[in-house]
Amino acid sequence: MGPIIGLVGPASLASALVERGAQVVTAEVPRDAARLIREREDLSGVLVTGPSDAALVAWAKALTLRTRVIAAGDGWPGQVLGTPATLEALCAALGLEPQTGDSDRLVGADGSISGPEGTSSPGGGSAGEPAPRVVEQDGASAVRARRVPSWARPEETDAGARTAAPRPWDNVVFVGSGRGGVGRTHLAVHLAAVACERGVDAAVVDASVGPGGLAHLLRVGGVSTVADLAAGAEVEQVVVGPDEVRVAGGVRVPFASVLGPDADQVKEPGSWTAVYERALAHLVERAGLVVVDTPVWWSPSCPGAGLIETGLRHGAALLVVTDASREGVTGARGLAAWGRARTHHVLGVYNTLPSRRLPSLDEAGRSLETASVAAVLPYDETVRLRAARGEVIHPLLRLGASQVLDAVGLGAGR
């Protein structure tokens, strides 16, 4: 079996590569070819041809982190061959055995081949050409977690990097609350969005195991979740980039996401705390800000408490969100007191308060007793109305998120 080559290019070029011993992963439409290639982990290299647009260039740049990318023409990342390049030089770059006469056959920037034995157009070749042999993915192993999001960065392979002390989690903010419905997930999303606006790579981790949550807010489904991580996937394979959210039918957001398990995955065995700790250990080394949306807190033994405690022990901050209800404030006070016993990085946010009587930050802080308050936000029905229309980012919450990031010293461009 020959090397497996991913190709963004014409069928005529795919046929030529097959004749020289390659197995080719490709599709007629460049974006479809990129999707197929992205899901493969067994490629010997990737060849890109044709005009370069911003999305495909970003995709190709991400591929250079995990495989060889050879480009015919300018504007692409990776090993760029001068065009026209000989088919012999292209074979050498891809690790293929050239045929007699390949030194006289030229490959253009659009992937067309000219020279002895006639000329092939970018759209295809002669009727006698063999069809490109596309390697089919085994159905049993084609799990959703095969995707490697474009923003994810590879693990360090340097021996010194592996033995270095792990980075403190000082770029992580856990967002918690004492009851549901206080805007916790909305605020988590806005923290990441504002950080991205400030030039910081940000990620949101949905640690609230169960239905709803971040996936519901982003209107996305059928993509990788932490359940795939628990099942054996690599961490970078469950980090869902902004483009992947859009491709899956979700809303437009600037940050990466790690989604909680689907409703049918919650019953799967395993320690969710350990799974999330593994994801966070990966992200803190790569993102400027990691925001963790946690389950409702009611006691130190509740789901999510172990993960928060681990984070605080590693230097993370805790953001306690509440509304003005007795249940919300009581739960928030308990969470804030518990957090303050472990770290001084505890802040509060009062959300959805009646706009006719907004407390000052000092008044709100005294109400929470043990948490300084970074923002006080009035209730505005347009937050929910916009979210229902797929408009997740709201000016009001953007303002509150900006105040929070300033208060904890995060979200500044690096």
C-alpha positions as CSV (number, residue, x, y, z in Angstrom):
1,M,0.0,0.0,0.0
2,G,1.3,3.4,-1.0
3,P,1.4,6.6,1.1
4,I,-2.0,8.2,1.8
5,I,-2.0,11.7,0.3
6,G,-4.7,14.4,1.0
7,L,-5.3,16.5,-2.1
8,V,-7.1,19.8,-2.7
9,G,-6.8,19.8,-6.5
10,P,-8.3,18.5,-9.8
11,A,-9.2,14.9,-10.6
12,S,-6.5,14.7,-13.3
13,L,-3.8,15.4,-10.6
14,A,-5.4,12.8,-8.3
15,S,-5.2,10.2,-11.1
16,A,-1.6,11.0,-11.7
17,L,-0.8,10.5,-8.0
18,V,-2.6,7.2,-8.0
19,E,-0.6,6.0,-11.0
20,R,2.5,6.7,-9.0
21,G,1.4,4.6,-6.1
22,A,-0.5,7.0,-3.8
23,Q,-3.7,6.5,-2.1
24,V,-5.6,9.8,-2.5
25,V,-8.1,11.4,-0.1
26,T,-9.9,14.1,-2.1
27,A,-13.2,15.5,-3.3
28,E,-14.4,17.5,-6.2
29,V,-15.2,20.7,-4.2
30,P,-12.1,22.1,-2.3
31,R,-14.1,22.7,0.9
32,D,-15.3,19.1,0.9
33,A,-11.8,17.8,0.3
34,A,-10.6,19.9,3.2
35,R,-13.2,18.4,5.4
36,L,-12.3,14.8,4.5
37,I,-8.6,15.5,5.0
38,R,-9.1,17.2,8.3
39,E,-10.8,14.0,9.7
40,R,-7.8,11.8,8.8
41,E,-5.0,11.0,11.1
42,D,-3.0,8.6,8.8
43,L,-1.9,11.0,6.1
44,S,1.7,11.0,4.8
45,G,1.2,14.5,3.5
46,V,-1.2,17.0,1.9
47,L,-1.0,18.6,-1.5
48,V,-2.9,21.9,-2.1
49,T,-3.4,23.6,-5.4
50,G,-5.5,26.3,-6.9
51,P,-6.4,29.8,-5.7
52,S,-5.9,30.3,-1.9
53,D,-8.8,31.8,0.0
54,A,-8.6,32.9,3.7
55,A,-10.5,29.9,5.1
56,L,-8.5,27.3,3.2
57,V,-5.2,29.0,4.1
58,A,-6.2,28.9,7.8
59,W,-7.1,25.2,7.4
60,A,-3.8,24.4,5.6
61,K,-1.8,26.3,8.2
62,A,-3.4,24.2,11.0
63,L,-2.5,21.1,9.1
64,T,1.2,22.0,9.1
65,L,1.2,21.4,12.8
66,R,0.5,17.7,12.3
67,T,1.6,16.7,8.8
68,R,3.6,17.9,5.8
69,V,1.8,20.4,3.5
70,I,3.1,20.8,0.0
71,A,1.6,23.7,-2.1
72,A,1.7,24.4,-5.8
73,G,1.6,28.1,-6.1
74,D,2.0,31.1,-3.9
75,G,-0.2,32.2,-0.9
76,W,-0.2,28.8,0.8
77,P,1.6,27.7,4.0
78,G,4.0,24.8,4.1
79,Q,6.5,23.7,1.5
80,V,5.7,25.9,-1.5
81,L,6.9,24.6,-4.9
82,G,7.8,27.1,-7.6
83,T,5.2,26.9,-10.4
84,P,5.2,25.4,-12.8
85,A,6.9,22.6,-10.9
86,T,7.9,19.3,-12.6
87,L,5.9,16.3,-11.7
88,E,9.2,14.6,-10.7
89,A,9.8,17.3,-8.1
90,L,6.2,16.9,-6.8
91,C,6.6,13.2,-6.5
92,A,9.9,13.7,-4.6
93,A,8.2,16.1,-2.2
94,L,5.3,13.6,-1.6
95,G,7.5,10.5,-1.3
96,L,6.3,8.9,-4.5
97,E,8.2,7.1,-7.3
98,P,8.2,9.2,-10.4
99,Q,7.7,7.7,-13.8
100,T,9.8,8.1,-16.9
101,G,9.3,11.5,-18.4
102,D,8.0,13.2,-15.2
103,S,10.9,15.6,-15.4
104,D,9.3,17.0,-18.5
105,R,5.8,17.1,-17.2
106,L,4.8,20.4,-15.5
107,V,2.2,21.0,-12.7
108,G,0.7,24.4,-12.7
109,A,-0.6,26.4,-9.7
110,D,-4.1,25.2,-10.5
111,G,-3.0,21.5,-10.5
112,S,-3.2,21.0,-14.2
113,I,-0.5,18.8,-15.9
114,S,1.2,19.7,-19.2
115,G,4.0,18.1,-21.2
116,P,4.5,14.7,-22.9
117,E,1.4,12.6,-23.3
118,G,-0.8,15.6,-23.8
119,T,-2.3,18.2,-21.5
120,S,-4.9,17.7,-18.8
121,S,-7.2,20.5,-17.6
122,P,-8.0,21.2,-14.0
123,G,-11.4,19.7,-14.3
124,G,-10.3,16.2,-15.2
125,G,-8.3,14.0,-17.6
126,S,-8.8,11.7,-20.5
127,A,-11.4,9.0,-20.5
128,G,-8.8,6.3,-20.0
129,E,-7.5,7.7,-16.7
130,P,-8.1,5.7,-13.6
131,A,-10.5,7.2,-11.1
132,P,-8.8,8.6,-8.0
133,R,-8.6,5.9,-5.3
134,V,-10.1,7.6,-2.2
135,V,-9.3,5.9,1.0
136,E,-12.6,5.2,2.8
137,Q,-12.7,5.7,6.6
138,D,-13.6,2.6,8.6
139,G,-17.1,3.1,10.0
140,A,-16.4,1.7,13.4
141,S,-13.5,4.1,14.0
142,A,-15.1,7.2,12.4
143,V,-16.0,8.7,15.7
144,R,-16.9,12.4,15.9
145,A,-13.8,13.1,17.8
146,R,-11.6,12.5,14.7
147,R,-11.8,16.2,13.9
148,V,-8.8,18.3,14.8
149,P,-10.0,21.9,15.1
150,S,-8.0,24.5,13.2
151,W,-7.1,26.6,16.3
152,A,-5.8,23.6,18.4
153,R,-2.1,23.6,18.9
154,P,0.0,20.3,19.1
155,E,1.6,18.9,22.2
156,E,5.2,19.9,22.8
157,T,7.5,17.1,21.7
158,D,10.7,18.6,23.2
159,A,11.9,16.5,26.1
160,G,12.6,19.5,28.2
161,A,9.0,20.8,27.7
162,R,7.6,17.5,28.9
163,T,9.5,17.6,32.1
164,A,8.8,21.3,32.9
165,A,6.5,22.2,35.7
166,P,2.9,22.5,34.5
167,R,1.7,26.1,34.0
168,P,-0.5,27.6,36.8
169,W,-4.1,27.9,35.9
170,D,-4.0,31.7,36.3
171,N,-5.7,32.1,32.9
172,V,-8.8,30.1,34.0
173,V,-12.1,31.5,35.3
174,F,-14.7,29.1,36.8
175,V,-18.2,30.6,36.5
176,G,-20.6,29.3,39.1
177,S,-24.0,30.0,40.7
178,G,-26.2,28.9,43.5
179,R,-29.2,28.4,41.3
180,G,-30.0,28.1,37.6
181,G,-31.4,30.7,35.3
182,V,-29.2,33.6,36.5
183,G,-27.3,34.0,33.2
184,R,-24.2,31.9,34.1
185,T,-23.7,30.4,30.7
186,H,-24.5,33.6,28.9
187,L,-21.8,35.4,31.0
188,A,-19.3,32.7,30.4
189,V,-19.7,33.0,26.6
190,H,-19.4,36.8,26.8
191,L,-16.1,36.6,28.8
192,A,-14.6,34.5,26.0
193,A,-16.0,36.8,23.3
194,V,-14.7,40.0,24.9
195,A,-11.3,38.4,25.4
196,C,-11.2,37.5,21.7
197,E,-12.1,41.1,20.8
198,R,-9.1,42.1,22.8
199,G,-6.9,39.8,20.7
200,V,-6.7,36.8,23.1
201,D,-7.3,33.2,22.1
202,A,-10.2,32.1,24.3
203,A,-12.1,28.8,25.0
204,V,-15.3,28.0,26.9
205,V,-15.5,24.7,28.6
206,D,-19.0,23.4,29.4
207,A,-18.5,21.4,32.6
208,S,-22.2,21.2,33.4
209,V,-22.9,17.5,32.6
210,G,-26.3,17.1,31.1
211,P,-28.7,18.5,28.5
212,G,-28.8,22.2,27.5
213,G,-25.9,24.4,28.4
214,L,-23.3,25.7,26.0
215,A,-24.4,23.4,23.0
216,H,-28.0,24.6,23.4
217,L,-26.9,28.3,23.5
218,L,-24.7,27.9,20.4
219,R,-27.4,25.8,18.6
220,V,-24.9,23.1,17.7
221,G,-25.1,19.4,17.7
222,G,-23.4,16.4,16.3
223,V,-19.9,17.5,17.1
224,S,-17.3,16.2,19.5
225,T,-17.9,16.4,23.3
226,V,-16.0,15.4,26.4
227,A,-17.7,12.1,26.2
228,D,-15.4,11.4,23.2
229,L,-12.5,12.3,25.4
230,A,-13.7,9.8,28.0
231,A,-13.9,7.2,25.3
232,G,-10.3,7.6,24.3
233,A,-10.0,10.6,21.9
234,E,-7.2,13.1,22.2
235,V,-7.9,16.4,23.9
236,E,-7.3,18.5,20.7
237,Q,-9.9,16.4,19.0
238,V,-12.7,17.5,21.3
239,V,-11.9,21.2,21.1
240,V,-14.5,22.6,18.7
241,G,-13.3,25.7,16.8
242,P,-15.5,28.6,15.7
243,D,-15.6,27.4,12.1
244,E,-16.7,23.9,13.1
245,V,-19.5,25.4,15.1
246,R,-20.7,27.2,12.0
247,V,-20.3,24.2,9.8
248,A,-22.5,22.2,12.2
249,G,-25.2,24.8,12.0
250,G,-24.4,26.8,15.1
251,V,-24.2,30.5,15.7
252,R,-21.2,32.7,14.9
253,V,-18.8,33.1,17.9
254,P,-15.1,33.9,18.0
255,F,-14.0,31.4,20.6
256,A,-13.3,27.7,20.8
257,S,-15.5,25.3,22.8
258,V,-15.4,22.1,24.7
259,L,-18.9,20.9,24.9
260,G,-20.5,18.8,27.7
261,P,-21.8,15.3,26.8
262,D,-25.0,14.9,25.0
263,A,-28.0,13.7,26.9
264,D,-27.6,10.1,25.8
265,Q,-23.9,10.2,26.9
266,V,-24.4,11.2,30.5
267,K,-24.9,7.6,31.6
268,E,-21.5,6.6,30.3
269,P,-19.1,5.5,33.1
270,G,-16.0,7.4,34.1
271,S,-15.0,10.3,36.2
272,W,-16.1,13.5,34.6
273,T,-13.9,15.5,36.9
274,A,-10.8,13.6,35.7
275,V,-11.9,14.0,32.1
276,Y,-12.4,17.8,32.5
277,E,-9.1,18.2,34.4
278,R,-7.3,16.6,31.4
279,A,-9.0,19.0,29.0
280,L,-8.2,22.0,31.1
281,A,-4.5,21.0,31.5
282,H,-4.3,21.0,27.8
283,L,-6.1,24.3,27.3
284,V,-4.2,26.4,29.9
285,E,-1.0,25.8,27.9
286,R,-2.5,27.1,24.7
287,A,-5.3,29.6,25.3
288,G,-5.0,33.1,26.7
289,L,-8.3,32.6,28.6
290,V,-10.2,29.5,29.5
291,V,-13.8,30.0,30.9
292,V,-15.4,27.0,32.6
293,D,-19.2,27.0,32.9
294,T,-19.9,24.8,36.0
295,P,-23.0,23.1,37.4
296,V,-25.2,24.8,39.9
297,W,-23.5,24.7,43.3
298,W,-25.3,23.8,46.5
299,S,-22.7,22.0,48.7
300,P,-19.0,20.9,48.6
301,S,-20.2,17.5,47.5
302,C,-22.3,18.6,44.5
303,P,-21.2,17.8,40.9
304,G,-18.5,20.1,39.7
305,A,-17.2,21.0,43.2
306,G,-14.2,18.7,42.8
307,L,-13.3,20.3,39.5
308,I,-13.6,23.8,40.9
309,E,-11.5,22.9,43.9
310,T,-8.8,21.5,41.6
311,G,-8.8,24.7,39.6
312,L,-8.6,27.0,42.6
313,R,-5.7,24.9,43.9
314,H,-3.9,25.5,40.6
315,G,-4.5,29.3,40.7
316,A,-7.8,29.8,38.8
317,A,-10.3,32.5,39.7
318,L,-13.9,31.9,40.7
319,L,-16.8,34.1,39.4
320,V,-20.0,33.8,41.3
321,V,-23.1,34.9,39.4
322,T,-26.5,35.5,41.1
323,D,-29.8,37.3,40.6
324,A,-31.7,39.1,43.4
325,S,-33.8,36.0,44.4
326,R,-33.4,34.6,47.9
327,E,-32.4,31.2,46.5
328,G,-29.9,32.7,44.2
329,V,-28.2,35.0,46.8
330,T,-28.2,32.2,49.5
331,G,-26.6,29.8,47.1
332,A,-24.1,32.4,45.8
333,R,-23.1,33.3,49.4
334,G,-22.4,29.6,50.1
335,L,-20.3,29.2,46.9
336,A,-18.4,32.4,47.5
337,A,-17.6,31.5,51.1
338,W,-16.5,28.0,50.1
339,G,-14.3,29.6,47.3
340,R,-12.8,32.2,49.6
341,A,-11.6,29.5,51.9
342,R,-9.5,28.2,49.1
343,T,-8.4,31.3,47.2
344,H,-8.6,35.1,47.2
345,H,-9.5,35.1,43.5
346,V,-13.3,35.2,44.1
347,L,-15.5,37.8,42.4
348,G,-19.3,38.2,42.1
349,V,-21.7,39.4,39.4
350,Y,-25.2,40.5,40.1
351,N,-27.3,39.8,37.0
352,T,-31.0,40.3,35.9
353,L,-31.7,42.9,38.6
354,P,-34.6,45.4,38.3
355,S,-33.3,48.4,36.5
356,R,-35.2,50.8,38.7
357,R,-33.0,50.0,41.7
358,L,-29.5,48.9,40.9
359,P,-27.2,48.6,43.9
360,S,-23.7,49.9,43.8
361,L,-20.8,47.5,43.6
362,D,-20.1,48.0,47.3
363,E,-23.7,47.4,48.2
364,A,-23.8,44.3,46.0
365,G,-20.5,43.1,47.6
366,R,-22.0,43.4,51.1
367,S,-25.0,41.4,50.0
368,L,-22.8,38.6,48.9
369,E,-20.8,38.9,52.1
370,T,-17.7,37.2,51.0
371,A,-17.2,38.2,47.3
372,S,-16.2,41.5,45.8
373,V,-18.6,42.3,43.0
374,A,-17.2,43.2,39.6
375,A,-20.4,44.1,37.8
376,V,-24.1,44.8,38.4
377,L,-26.3,44.2,35.4
378,P,-29.9,45.2,35.0
379,Y,-32.5,42.8,33.6
380,D,-33.1,43.1,29.9
381,E,-35.5,40.8,28.0
382,T,-33.6,41.5,24.8
383,V,-30.8,39.2,26.0
384,R,-33.1,36.2,25.8
385,L,-34.9,37.4,22.7
386,R,-31.6,37.9,20.8
387,A,-30.3,34.5,22.0
388,A,-33.6,32.9,20.7
389,R,-32.8,34.4,17.3
390,G,-29.2,33.1,17.3
391,E,-27.6,36.4,18.3
392,V,-25.7,35.2,21.4
393,I,-23.5,38.4,22.0
394,H,-25.4,41.2,23.7
395,P,-24.1,44.7,24.5
396,L,-25.2,44.6,28.1
397,L,-23.4,41.4,28.9
398,R,-20.4,42.4,26.9
399,L,-20.1,45.4,29.2
400,G,-20.3,43.2,32.3
401,A,-17.8,40.7,30.9
402,S,-15.4,43.5,30.1
403,Q,-15.6,44.7,33.8
404,V,-15.0,41.2,35.0
405,L,-11.9,40.7,32.8
406,D,-10.5,44.0,34.0
407,A,-11.2,43.0,37.6
408,V,-9.4,39.7,37.4
409,G,-6.6,41.0,35.2
410,L,-7.3,38.7,32.3
411,G,-8.3,39.3,28.7
412,A,-5.6,41.7,27.8
413,G,-3.8,41.0,24.5
414,R,-0.5,39.2,24.9
